[in-house]
Amino acid sequence: MEHNIYTELVQELNKELEIAWKLSSAHPILAIEKVETLFHRAEELQYQKGKAWALLIKSRSAFMMSNMELANSSVNKAISMFQKDNEISSLAEAFLIKSAISLKQGSLDKALNAATKTLEIAKSCNDILLEARAENGLGEVLLKAGAVHESLEYLMQASSYLKKLENNFKQESSDIVFSEDEYSPADDEILNLHARLFYNLGNAFLSIGETNNAIEHFELALESTEQNQDNTLELLIYKGLSIAYRRNGNRSKAQDLLFHAIEFAQTLQQDLMLLELYLEQALILIEADIYPEAIETLSRVIAEGEKNRLLPLLSEAYRLRSLAYELMGDAAAALEDYKQFHKNQEAISGEQIAQSKRDAEIIFELERSKNEAEIYRLRIVELRQHKEELEQSNKRLHAVMEIGRVVTASLDLQEIARTVYESLSMLIDVSGFSLAQNDEAHNQIHFILFIEAGKLHEPFTITADSKESFAAYVIKNKELIKLDNIELEYKKYVEHVSLFGDRKTKSLIFAPFLIGGKVLGAISVQSMKERAYTDEDVELLRLVSNYIAIALENSQNHAELLRLNEALRAEKEALEQLTKKVSRLANHDGLTGLPNRLLLGELLDKAILRAARHETMVAVFFLDLDNFKPINDRFGHHTGDLVLIEVAHRFKNALRAMDVIARVGGDEFVALLTDLQDFESSIVVAEKLLNTLNDPIYIENMPCNLGVSIGIALFPKDGKQGDDLLRKADEAMYEIKRKNKNGYAFYQKK
C-alpha cells in the first residue's frame, strides 16, 4: 500500500475513533457496535495504536453498561499494547479508566495504584492537564475510601493546575486535539475536568454533612456539564443533588431530580448508573414506608451486582434491603441480608482501605517534598473561601473524620464519649462536657459522661420530661441550642440551671443526635467564658453529633442483632426437636415403638431396590397372634397392651439387627428380612419366631399361652412390588389360620 494512501486511511480511522470515544459516554451500546468494526480496520492496517484505542473505547463503553468483566479484560489488553509500543500519553488514559473500573468494583488499592501510575506518567511528560486529571482521580479514589482530608489535598492540587490552564486555555486548546495521524481525547478534557472537580468537591461536602455547600458545588458542576455535554457526569451530578436535597429534608425535590436522572439513564442505556440511581430510589421508598417496592428495586440491583461483582453496590443494596425487611417485620430476611452486607463490607474494607490510605499518604509526602511551598499552604483554588478559612476548615475536617472513624468503629458508649471529649478538647474550649443517651422506652436520659469545670462526675439518669435539663429540652424539641450567657438566656429553655452547681459555666452548645427523625441522645460543650463559641463551633458539634448518632445506632443494632441471633437459635432448636418428635410419631407405633405401616412401606421399597441391585432375596412375614382376643376380653385392653409390648420385644430379639419388625394392626405384625441368600434362611427365621412364644406370658401370676400364624412371601419369586408381597404374605397367613394355626406357610400360587 502506498504511503500516502496508508496515511489517509489512518487519519480517517483516527477521526472515527474520536467519534466513538465521545459516543462511549453518551451511547455505550452504539459505541461498542461501532468500535468492533474500527478494531478490524486497524488490524487490517496493522495499526497497533488504533487497535489499542479501539479496545480502550470498548472498555469505557462496557464500564458504562456495568459489564465489568468485558471492561476489565479490554482495558488490560489496551494497557499491554500501549506499554509494548511505549505510547505514554495513551497509557495514562488507559490507567485512568482502569482506576475508574477498580473504584466501581470496590478495589480501592487497585484504583489508587492505577491513578498513581497516571500521575507518574503525567509528571514524566510535564503534562499539566494530565497531572490535573490524575490528581482529581486520586482525590476521587480517596473520597470513596472515606479519607476526605487526604482527598481534598489532591483536589486542591488539581484546582491549582486547572487555574494555570484557564489562563491560556484558548491558546492551548488548538494544540489539545487529535493530530492527523493519531488519536487523542484531550480536546474536551479541560471542560470535563472543571465539571468533575466541582462534582468531587460536592461529594466531599456531602460526605461530611454540609449539604448546602454540596448543593452549591453540584450546581456549579451542572453548569459546567452544559458546556461539554458529558451525559455520564450529568447523571452523577443529578444523583448527588438528589441525595443532598433528601438529606436537607426536601424529599419532593429529591424525588423529582432522581426520576429525571433515571429516565435520562434509561434513554442513554447507562446500565451501571441506573443501578446507583435505583439504590437512591430504594432509600427514598424506605423513608416513605413503601417497603415492597423498595425490596423489589433492591433485589434487581443485587442480581446485577452479583453478576458483575460490584461490591460497593452490593454492600449498600444488602444493607438497605435488610433495613426494609426489618421495618416490614421480617426479621429472618433482615438478618440474612445483614449477614450478606457484612460479608461484602469485609471484602471491600479492612486491609484494602488501610493500604489505600497508606499508599495515598506516601504519595502525598512525595508531593509535599516536591511542592513544599505550595502544598503547605493547603489552599483550595478560589472556591469562594479565603485561605485562612480553608486551613481552619481542613483542620476541623480532619479532626471530625478522625472522631468519626474512631466512634463509628466502637460499640462501647463509654469509649465513644471519652474519645469525643478528648478530640474536641484539642479544638475548642471544653471545660464542661456531657454526652447523654435517650431511653425513650423508659422516658429517661442517661448521662454516660458528664464533666463540669474539668471534674468528672459519675454517670447518672434524669427523667426525659425534666424542666431543669437542657438535654431534656434539646431531645424533646430536636433542636440545637447555643447560649452565649447562660444566666441571661436559660429561661428560654429550662426553669432552673441546677445541673451546673458551681454556676461557673457561662456559655454552652447543646446538640441532639438525630437519625431518620429519631433522637438518640445529645451532646454538649460548656465554657466558663461568655460568648466562647462561634458559628463554626456550632457546625463542628453538629458534624460530630452525626457520627455519634451513627455510633449509637450501631450499638443498638448490634444489641438487636445479638438478640435476634439468640432468638433464631432458640427457635431453630425448638423446631428441630419438634420435627424429630413429629417424625417419630408419624413413623412409629405409639404402643410398642415399632415401625408402623407407613415406615414399613418405605423400608420395604428400599429393601427391594437393594436386593434387585445385589441379586439377593427379601422375605416378608405377616404375623397374626393366636389366642390373643380372649386375653383382651378377660383382662381388659390395658393388660392386652402390655402383652403386645412383650410380644413385640420377643419378636425383635429373634431377628437380626438388620431386619425389621413392624406393628401394622391390633395383633398383627410384619417382619422384613433383607439380603437373604437362599430360601432356607427364611425357614430358620420363621421357626425362631414361632419359638419365641413357646414360653407363656404371665398375667396376674397366671400363665397365658399364645401362638402366631405366619405367612411368607419372597422377592423376587412371589412379587416385585412391596404392596404385592404384603398382600401375598397376608393370604399365606390366612391359610395357616384356617388349618391349625401356630405355624408358617409360604405363599402358593393358586
Secondary structure, DSSP 8 states (H G I E B T S, - for coil): --HHHHHHHHHHHHHHHHHHHHHHHH-HHHHHHHHHHHHHHHHHTT-HHHHHHHHHHHHHHHHHTT-HHHHHHHHHHHHHHHHHTT-HHHHHHHHHHHHHHHHHTT-HHHHHHHHHHHHHHHHHHT-HHHHHHHHHHHHHHHHHTT-HHHHHHHHHHHHHHHHHHHHTHHHHHTTSS--TTS---GGGHHHHHHHHHHHHHHHHHHHTT-HHHHHHHHHHHHHHHHHHT-HHHHHHHHHHHHHHHHHTT-HHHHHHHHHHHHHHHHHHT-HHHHHHHHHHHHHHHHHTT-HHHHHHHHHHHHHHHHHHT-HHHHHHHHHHHHHHHHHHT-HHHHHHHHHHHHHHHHHHSTHHHHHHHHHHHHHHHHHHHHSHHHHHT---TTSSS-HHHHHHHHHHHHHHHHHHHHHHT---HHHHHHHHHHHHHTTS--SEEEEEEEEGGGTEEEEEEEEETTEEE--EEEETT-SS-HHHHHHHHT--EEES-HHHHGGGT-S--TTSTT----EEEEEEEEETTEEEEEEEEEESSTT---HHHHHHHHHHHHHHHHHHHHHHHHHHHHHHHHHHHHHHHHHHHHHHHHHHHHHB-TTT--B-HHHHHHHHHHHHHHHHHHT-EEEEEEEEEES-HHHHHHH-HHHHHHHHHHHHHHHHHHS-TTSEEEE-SSSEEEEEEEEE-SHHHHHHHHHHHHHTTSS-EEETTEEE--EEEEEEEEETTT-SSHHHHHHHHHHHHHHHHHHTSSSEEE----
